[in-house]
Amino acid sequence: MVQLAFLSGVQGSCEQIDQGLTEVPADIPAGCVEVILEYNEITQLPSAGFGSLPQCTALFLGFKQISLIENGAFAGFVDGQEPNFSH
């Protein structure tokens, strides 16, 4: 299981950048306000794939080719808000 690293100086931010991840990590801490998974090999976002992230307001998934986003993939976010995708 992949452990997410906290960015120093940015409380509540979790990142795994360019780590060769092929799926969303199952152990993202619920207290994260920002999740950064850029430059990985993630191509699918399964239903409830992000678990419960009630405080998360930013999700960075840039620089990958997402081919499938299942219904409910973002259900654990604040009010079920879907993140803004760019890149």
N, C-alpha and C positions, 0 to 999 in steps of 0.2 A: 504494500500500500504506500502511495506517495505522500510524504509529509509536505505541507505547504509552508513556505518561508514567509515570515512577516518582514515587510520593508522597514528598515530602521528609520525612525523619525516620522513615520506615517502610521498612526495608530489605527488598527482595524483593517489594514490592507494586506491581502494575501497574494502571492505570486508564484508561478511556476512558468518561467519563460524559457523557451527553447530547450525543453527537457525530454523531447521525444514522446510526450504523452499521446496515447491513442484514444483515450476516453477521459471524460470529466472525472477528476479524483472524487472518491466517495467520502473523504474525510475533510472537506472544506469546513473550517470552524464557523459555527452559526453567527458569531460576532463580527464576521468580516463585513466591512462597508464597501469594499472594493475588491474584486477578484480579477486577476490578470493571468490569462492563459495563452498569451500570444506566442506565435512561432512554434506551435506544437503540431501534432499530426491528427488532431481531433477532427473527425468528419461527421459525427452524428451527435445529436443532443437528445437523449432519451427522455421519456416522460419522467418527471420528478428527478431528473438527472443531477440537479444542483441541490437536492435535499431541502433543508429549511434554512433560508438566508434572509430572515425578516428585516435585517438592518442594511442589507446590500442595496446600494443605489447605483453602482457602476460595475459593468462586466465588460472586460476587454478580451475579445476572442479573435482579434485581427490576424491577418496573414496566414489564413488557412482556408480550405475549401469545405465549407459545411454543406453536405449533400442531403441531410435529413434532420428536420426538427420535428419531433413528435409533439402531439397535443399534450399540454401540461408540463412541458420542459422547464418552464419558468414559474411553476406554481408556488415554489418556496420563496419567491421574492416579495417585497413589500407590495401588498395589494395585488399580487399577481402581475405586476408591471413587467413587460418585456423590455430587455435592454436595447439600446441603440447600437446597431451594427454598422461599422464602417470598415473599410479595407477589404 
